[in-house]
């Protein structure tokens, strides 16, 4: 059996993701589709709209065969570390291919660009440091540094291209036996805020869902399975998660932490802890706080990631352990179909990485960062709702 890996968040699972799964299977002729998916908090530093179990079930119903969780230390990170964790996970599971969506849609462009970076690494590093010293945010400094080595600057400010580049870079730098493929985004742009087609950006769909109802406008962009999971989750939890839900908890955390404690939080650099501490009592909402803190250097996404790490009390020391690893420490299996189970049974002797099927006394020591992130994620719910949803972690994987 040949497997194709997808690196996903499904926030929420929409028609574009269904298209991605179908095209990945068609393009690679894979027998098994394996999705490595972010857990409760996402790469851009946001809470997932519904929890990982409901998103995993939607994906399995819509064509994925295995869904595994990207460990928290890799999930809420810049593109390079996010890609490293995801690609290492898929490599540990023995995938032959990785297929990702991009604005480019041409895999040769990514391979050529990565090889050019490898050859000009010294010049790139020097340029990046120079642009950051000039006060540019990392994304803009990065794109300008790419331009100095002859790469298209505009290409590397497009979100999916940035991630795709990082996936291919991780494959090539580590000489992994994985063939990358890419599928061009259709009918929408990553940052589109309005729904105009049945395939719409996750940004525009979340904007519609933030009104609190599953409107006809949102419904047309979602497969039936995804609509059901959104409804089921809201029936249990009474909400779809948004940063505003965590604002009081975040204020409390920052107010009660010392400057020295804040300094230790992962992502806290260049005196950012002072800026956060100074504005904590002035902020009237999460968005208001963002506006008071963000600058050219402190982008919204960077700040959101730091705020997630404050909520979960994740330190630089804890994350550095994972940065240094050459392989993934564990695989957390969320769910599978019969094809996924057949794939695991076929290759389980060749998969050296431990596969955890649930949270228990044996796995807890390894999964403690993931468990803590999950606890924080559910903390905005009532005690009764928290208890109901936390039970999912202790059950065996979802079977579809």
N, C-alpha and C positions, 0 to 999 in steps of 0.2 A: 504493500500500500504506500502510495505517495501522499504526502501532506503539504498543504499550503498554509502558511501562517499569515494572520492579519493582526495588526496592532491597532487597538480600538479603545473607544470610551463609551460609545452608544448613549449619548446624553441629550435626548433619548434616542433609541433605535428608530431610524426613519427610512423612507423609501430610498434615499441615497445609499444607506448602508446595505439595504437589500440588493440594490444594483451592484454594489461592490462585491458582495459575497458571490452573486451569480456570475459576474464577469471574472472574478478570481478563479472560480472553478472551471469556467469555460476556457480562459486563457492558459492556465497551467495544466488542465486535464487532471487535477488532483483528485484522489479518492476521498480525502478527508480535509475539512477546513477547520483549522485551529485558531481561535481568537484569544489573544492575550489582552485582557481588559483591565483598565484602571479600576480601583476599588471605590471607596466612598468619596475621596477627593481626587481632583483631576490635574492634568499636566499644567494647565494655566492657573492653578490655584483657586479652584471653585469647588463647592460641594456638588456632587452629582444630584440631578433632579429627583431620582429615585434610587433605591439601594442597589448594590451589585447583584443580588440574587434575582430581583425582578428584571433587571436589564439582561442578565445572563439567560433567563428563561425566554425572553423575547427573541434573543439572538438564536438560541437553539431551535426554537419553533420556526424561525425564518431561514434556516439553512446552515448555520454553524454546527459543527459536529462535536467540538470540544471548546469549552470556555474555561480559561485559567485566569487567575488574578495576578496582575502585575504587582509585586510587593510594594508597599507604601514607600520605602526608601528610594525607589526609582520613579514612582508615579507622579509625585509633585515636585518636578525638577525641570531644569533647562532641557532643551532638546537633546543634547549630547548624552546626559546621564539617563534620561528617559529612554532614548533609543538603545543605549547599552543594555539596560535591564530587560527591555522587551525582546531584543534580538537574542540575548543570551538565553532567555526563557524558551524561545522558539527553537533555538539550536539544541538546547538540552532535550527537547521533545522530538528531535530528529526530523524537522521539516526539511523538505527539498527546496521549497520556494517561499519567498515572502512577496506579497502583493499589497501595494499601498496606493491610495489616491493622491493625486498631485495636480497642481495648476499646469505643470509642464506636459505631463502625459507621455514623455519620451525617456525611457530608461537609459539610453545611451548618453543623454545629457548629464544625468546624475553620475554615471560611472566615469565619464570624461572629467567632470568637475572634481570628483574625489581624487582621481589620479593626479590632477593638476595641483590640488592642495598638498598632497603628499610630497610632490617634487619641490614645492615652494613654501614648505612649512615655516622656515625661518623668517622669510619676508612677511608672511601672513601674521605670524606671532608678533613681530615687531610693529607692524602696522596696527594690529588690534590694540596693543598697549598704548600706542600713540593716540588713537582716536578716543579711547576710554579716558585718557588723561585730559583730553580736550573737553570732556564733559558729556560726550555722547552716550546714549543708552547702549547696553550691550547689543541689542538687535541691529541698531543703525551702525554702530562701530564694526560689528561683524560683517554687515553687507558691504561697507566701504573697504574693509580689509580684503574681502573677496575680490573687489574691483581692482585692487592694487596688484593682484596676481593674474589678472586677465579674465576673471569670471564676471558674468552679468550681475551687476549690483541689484537690479530690480527683482531678479529671480529669487534672491535670498532675503526678501522682506515679505514673501508670500508664505503663510503659515504651513501649508502642506508640503511645499517645496523644501522648507527648512527642515521639517521632520524627515521627509524622504531622503534628503541629503545625508542626514545623520544616520538613518538606517543603513544606507549603502556604505557609508564611511565605516560603520561598525563591522559590517560584513567583510569589507576589503582589508581593513587594518588588522583584523583577527584571523584572516585567511579561512573564513568559515565556508563549509561546503553547501552554501545556500545561494540559489539563483534569484536575484531580485526582478520583480516586474512592477510596472506602475500603470494605473488607469486614470485617465484624465477626468477631472471633475466636470459634471455637466449641469446645465440649467441654473447654476447658482454660484456665488462666490462665498468663501469662508465667512466673511464679515457681513454679508447681506443681512439686513435687519427686517426686511419685509418679505412675506411669502407671496410669490408670484406663480409658482409651478408646483406640481406634485412632488418634485424633488427640490427640497429647500434646504437652506443651511440650518444646522443645529441652533445657531445663534437666533435666527428668526423664529424657529419653532419654540425655543425657550421663552423668547419675548412674548409670544402669544400665550403660552402656558402660564406665564407669570401673572396673567389676569385672573388665574384661579379656576378656570373652567376649560374643559376639552371642547373648544369651539369647532364649528364646521371648517373654519380656515385651517386649524391645526390638524383636524382629522384627515383631510385629504393628503397630508404629507406623511402619514404614519401607517404602516401595515397593521392589520387587525390585531395581531399578537401584541404589538407594542402598545396599542390603545388599551387593550385589556390589562396589561401590566401596569400602565399608568393609573388606570381606574382602580385596580385592585390595591395598589400601594396607597393611594389616597384614601380609600375606604378604611384601611388599617391605620395609617399614620395621621390622617386628617390634613396633610399638606404635601406639597412638592417642595423640595428643599431649595433654599435661596440664601445668598450671603446675609440678607437682612435678618434671617432667623438666628444667626450666630453673633450678631452685633453686640447684644448685651453681654454674652459670655466672653467675647473678645475684649470688650472694654474692661470687664472685671479682671480678666487675666493680666492685661497690661497694667492696670491700676495697682494690682497687688504684687506685681513682680518688681524687683530692683533692677537698676541699670545693669548691674553685673550679671544678673540672671538673663536679662534680655540679650546681652552680648553673646551668650553661649548658644543662642538659638540659631539653627541652620539658616543660612542666607542673610544673616545680620552682619552687614559690613559698612565701613566708611562712616561710622557714627549714626547710622540709621536709627539705632535704638533711642538716641536722644530726641530725634525728630518725632518718633512714634510716641514716646513718653510725654513730650511737650504738648502734643495735640490731643491726647486721649480724652481729656475732660471738655474739650471744645467741640468735639464731633457730635452732631445731632443724628447721624445715620451712618451706615457703612459707606454709602456713596459720598457723603459729605466728608468723611474721614479721608477717603481716597483723594478727593480734590485738595485737601489741606496738605497732604504729604507728597503726592506725586510730583516729579520733576522730569527733566529730560533723562536724567540718570536713573531715578527711581520710577520705573514704569509701573502701570497698573498691574500688569501680570506679575512682575517681580514682587510687588508689595503683597499681592494676594497669596503668593506662595509663602512668603514670610509669615503672613497672618495665619495660614494653615498650620505652619510649624509651631507658632506660638500656642495655638489651640491644643495641639497634640504634644506640646512640650518636647519637640524633637531637636536635639542638639547637634552642633557641628561634629562633635566627637562620634556620635552615633552614626551619622551619615557617612563620615570618612571611612568607616570600616567597610561599607558597601562599595564605595568608590574604588577602593584598592583591590576588590575581588575580581578574579579572572573568570569566574563562573557564577551562575545563579545559586544561592544557598538552598533554595527549596522551590517547589512548584505547588501552588494552592489550586486544586481542582474545584471549580464551582459547579460544573454540570457537563453532561454529555448526552449524545444520542447513541443508538445501537452501533452506528458506524464508528463513533468516537470510542466507544468501549472496545470494539473489535481492534481498532488501531492500537490502543493502549495494551491490550492483551497480546498483540502481535509483537510489540517492541519493548515490553516492560523489562525484559532482561538486558536490553541495550541502553535503557535510560538510567544513567548513574545517579542523577539528582533525586533526592527524596521527594515523593509526591504525597502531599497532605490532603486528605479528603474532608477533614473537618477540624474544628477546634476541640482539643481534649488535653488531658494532663500531659501527654507525651509531646504534643506539638506546640503547646502554649509558649514554651521558652523561645522557640524560633519565630513564632508569629506575634510576639508581644507588641511590636510597632503597628502591625496591621490590626490587632485587636483594639489597641488604644485609639487608633484612627476611627475604627467602627464605633467605639463607645462615644467618642466626641460627636460623630455624625448623628447618632441617634439621641444625643443628649437634649436636643431641642424639642423632643416629643414628650408626651406625658409618661409617667412611670409605667402605666399599663401598656402603652404602645411600645415603649422601649423593650419591655420584657417579652412581648410577643415577637418582635422582629429580631431580637438578639438570639432567640432560640434557633434561628436558621443556621447560625454559625456552627452549631453543635450537631446538626443533622448531616447525613451522608449527601453526596452531590445530587443535584437535580438530574432527573432522567426524563428525557423527552423522546 
